Structure formats: structure tokens, C-alpha cells
Amino acid sequence: MKLEVHLEGVSGAQTRVVELQREGERYQIILDGQPVNADAIEIAPNTISVILDGQSFVIHATPSLDGKLKLQCGPHEFSAEIIDPRVWRGRKQGALEAEGRQQIVAPMPGKVIRVLVVAGDSVEAGQGLIVVEAMKMQNEIKSPKNGKVERVLAKEGQSVNAGDVLAWIE
Amino acid sequence: MFKKILIANRGEIAVRILRACRELGIKNVAVFSEVDRTAPHVRLADEAYCIGPAASRESYLRIDKLMDVARRTGCDALHPGYGFLAENPALPRACSDEGITFIGPSAEAMELMGSKTSGKQLARRAEVPTVPGIDEAIENPEEAQSLARSMGYPILLKAIAGGGGKGMRVVPTEAEFASAWRDAASEALNAFGDPRVFLEKYLIGPRHIEVQIFADAHGRVVSLGERECSIQRRHQKVVEEAPSPVVTPELRKKMGDAAVRLARAGGYTNAGTVEFLVDADLNFYFLEVNARLQVEHPVTEQVTGLDLVKLQIAIAAGHRLPFAWEAITPRGNAMEVRLYAEDPDNNFFPSPGKILSRHAPTGPGIRLDEGVYEGYTVPLEYDPLLSKLIAWGNSREETIARLRRALDEYTITGIRTNVSLFRRILTEPEFLHGEFHTKWLDELLARPKPPVTPPRPGTEEASVIAAALWHTARASSAANTNRTTSAEPSRWKSEGRHQQLDRTP
């Protein structure tokens, strides 16, 4: 199976092509078209041991809400997006995209601490619009659709109740 | 000795106290709020009772509910842990009304020593140094100047009606006194309509060093040495160690004697901590008393070989302190880091949630006091302390090396933790040389982050391979589960159908 892995870390982003060919219990690993001397095993749920040219690595994988995979290797952290040609591309965006004019409401009572967009901005589905703090937690309210910010009603520092309209997306 | 102890707390400290009870063969009772049903202290206790909703003031802070559980379960003692009701004199009072022993100081000693103002007055009476200063207004500048001279520069002038830094002046030398006095007084007059000013000694880069004391009910008070707690983020301790890198045996004796004098003057019993500020010239000044067990008590345990919780229980049961002060000298070095569920890359915001995987460090010189486990959901209602990682060794260098090694072994996924903060602190040259003060960490965090050390060659390739393997395992196992469920019908179901068919009416 051929997978495209888009890896992002502090030092930058890169896209690699990984092919895993099953050989009994193990996999033959081909990286960017070249076979590599690597042995990878999931030794515990979400904990993967990789021996690459004799170098031993342990990687902890955590799926995050945006569909990406967070990887921890010692003190280093990466975010990986895996593109599997067998999986329907459209699913990558998660939920179905909303249609028509959308009102953005506060999901819970709290305080607006950041407004990330202004009227007239073009936004994509899933893009953060407004950050509301509730129970000492910051929650980013995301755009349900691709479109344009029509109006922003929320102001930084304002207290809001659940259901209050914060913005309109056209 | 007690028959059964009620633990009026949660998290790692409840687990810590439970373990002491187990070792002493004392039965124990845990209490929990509705969100803490799955917390480790509930699983480890002999008995556990729900005392109300998540909000602390409706559960862990309800003295009536605690007393009700204690009565129903036949507890003869209560341990408050730290935080929650640990320093509320109403709890020991309620306990004594119920005929239950409170494992801690008396309500009177708590009131006398626990408050900052009465503690300071007591310290003056017990001849324990406090930050030198005159609390009342001084009208005459010449008189103020001679007081300042006797205190030693630098000094700090503060408006009586003050607040927000208005009417406040640091006076570094005597030459600047007169003009600073005029500025402070006129600023105070403009800001508050009151020109009166008082003065206290200004401490430059003070350290926070505290002394662990123990007092039994028979008049013996001992000091178990100091803890260095200067590494603080916004007044919150994050790294603690014993002994302090700057305290000499002479200073240890002087600070210990002062703490013991204060405890005697206050009629204190059980475990307590006397906090001091220590200036660059190693003068120490009383800050406040913590009338309870401290979060950082394990570092004292590691260098003294004592179990402070068991000692607390023994003293509460009327036992005598089994040793003299002379016997207690710190051996080696111990250091603790407080791991919190918070995101150091996002302004240390709390990061509660489910722990997907966890690997705990082990090996020589490592202790982990923990209140979480793999699969546990960290509730958002309480303090985000997950665990305390403690290392000890023969020297400070060995301890730091062990702590760094253990932090590399320690992984928690699913939630964010502040482990990267400790990776940074534990490599800072000033920290390694023991040169820091209470504002050091805040200053460090205000500086730009050092460039990240690049990962060793192969890390990115290994991560890419791991991601691909993770994805492949999930993709194929999802397919497998579907197949097995449809391929193997339930044998119970088929047996039932057979019987139905065989039955002839």
C-alpha cells in the first residue's frame, strides 16, 4: 500500500511517500521509492518502535481532532497528515460542508478572548473565527463552510451566553 | 493507633495518604465527587463514597458531608491532604466535635500561624527575622533616613494608602534618600490624597527557601531541613529541591532553630512548613507558615529517609517524635518537578482530557507520585497537577541527570503537559549552577526560546514510517473486525434457534 505522509515539525514541512509491503509478520518499507533498512512494530497501542539503519526510535502517535496525527519522538513533535489513495478524498474535510448563509453562535457561556477575522475576509471550512474562553479553556469556533465573513458581532472581552450570535458567514 | 482514616482529598495526594495507611495496616475511606468516580484514589481505597457534584464547594469543601461519611463509616481520624480544607480551622473544629482526630495542627495554631499578619507578629515575638521595616507612617524624613541607615540599603518606600506601585520608590543608596522621599510622598499625595510613607528593606533577587518542621504533642519540635523552592512560574512552585544549593550547615542550623522557635511560640503540632525569603547575602526573613503537608514533601523524604505522612499519622495518634534534631542531616540531593496538564506552547493553558497512552519512568533514583493512569480522563474542574516526578542522587549533578533521563522516558499522549518546560529549565546554565531567585523562571520565559536542537538524523524518516504503520494497522484492523463479526454468528443464538425448531407443541 502506498501512502503519502505530509510531516510538519519545527524545522519545516516535508511530504514523503511510504510503501508498506507485508512480508509475513513484518513489512518491507519503501521510502520515496527506495527500499530502506527499517523495522517498525506497534509495541503498545499508539506506541511504535522503529529501528532504522540500526538507530532505535520510539514514536508515540495521538490522533487529533483535525484528523491529523500528532507524533512525539523524544522531545520532538510532529504533525502528520496521511493521504491514503484508497480513502475517498472528500472525507478528509470531516463533516459535510454547510450551505447557505450561516450564523455562528456561541456553543457555551463564556468570554470572547480573540476575534480572528474581520468582515470581508474569505474563510475556509474549518478555519478558526473566534476564540471563546469557558471554564478556563479556550475554544476556537470554526467556520462551517467556505465563504466570506459577512458581519462580526463579537467583540474581544465581551461575555456571551450559549446561543448568542457571534458572526455571519455568507 | 487509628483504626480507620478518612482521606478528605483527591488526586495524587489522596493516593499518597492511602499508601501510608496501607503500609501501617490502617483501613481507609476515600471520598469523591461525581466526576471523580474513575479517579485512582477511589480504586485504591478500601471504601469510597460519593459526596456530591463536581464543583469543589459542593463536594470536597463540604465539611458536613465529610463528617457524615466519617460517622457512617466509623472513622477515628481524618487526613486533609493539601489544598481544599487543609488550612481551614473549621475542619479541625468539626472533627473534634465529632470526636475524630484531625491529622494536622489544632484550629488555634492554624489561625495563629496560618494568617500572614498574625504569623508575622508571632515571628517578631519569637525573634524570627522578618523583612525589616516600619509598618506605620513616619512623619519626619530625618528620622526615616536614620531608620533606613540602620536597616541597610537598598530600601523600599511605600505609600500607606498605596497600591498599584504608586508612591513606591526603591532607594539604592543613602545619597538618593532625600529626593526619593520627596517623590514618593508627592506621588502618594497626588494619587491617594495622603502623603504618608513607610519603609521596608528591599530584597534583591530573593530565594524562597522553606523549612520542614515536625512537632509532637509532648513538646518536642524538630526541623527536617530545608527545601529550595525558588523556581516559580507566577508565584507557583514548579521545581523544588533539597538541600538548597546555597544553604550551608551553619545557615541550615540557624534557619531550623528559627522555625522551631516559631512553632513553639505558636503551640504548633504535627507537620508544618516555615517559608523564608533569603537575600543575596544569605540573610533570611520569615514569609509565612503553611500549616499542612506540602506538595513538595517528597524531596525531604528522599534526603532524610523518613515517611512524612506516616509520621503525621503517628504524631496525631499521640506518639513521640522518635529522634533528636542532631540525627537529621540531608543525605545526597533530591529534586521534584510538577507535571501539569497544561500547554506550555499556549501560555500554559489547562489541557484536560483523556490520557491515551502513558509510559512511566522507572530505574535508579526515580519516584513518581501520580494521580492518573492510561485511559483516565483528567477532569477540568480541579488543579491540573498530574504527577510529581522526583529524582535523587549522591550529588545535585547526578540528580539532575537522572531527572532529565526520567523526563525523556516519561510519555503521556492525548493531553498536553508541561514536560518541555522542565527540559528547558534543566539545561539552563544558571539553573545548573544554582544561581536563581523567585523571578528567575518568569524572566527566562520572557526571553525568546533558544533555537531548537535539531532532531538526530533519521527522526523524521522514522516518524513518517511510524505514521504510515499506524494508519495501515488501523485501516486493516477496521476491515478485520467487520469480517469476524459477520463470519462468526453467536453460538448462543444458534443453539436457541435449534431448540426452538426441535420443540414440538
Interface residues (C-beta under 8 A of the other chain):
Chain A: M1 L3 V5 L7 G9 V10 S11 Q14 R16 V18 L20 Y27 I29 L31 V36 A38 A40 E42 A44 P45 N46 T47 I48 V50 L52 D53 Q55 F57 I59 H60 A61 T62 L69 K70 L71 Q72 C73 G74 P75 H76 F78 A80 I82 D84 R86 V87 M135 K136 M137 Q138
Chain B: N346 F349 P350 P352 L356 S357 H359 L380 D408 T411 T413 G414 S420 R423 V452 P454 P455 R456 P457 G458 T459 E460 E461 A462 S463 V464 I465 A466 A467 A468 L469 W470 H471 T472 A473 A475
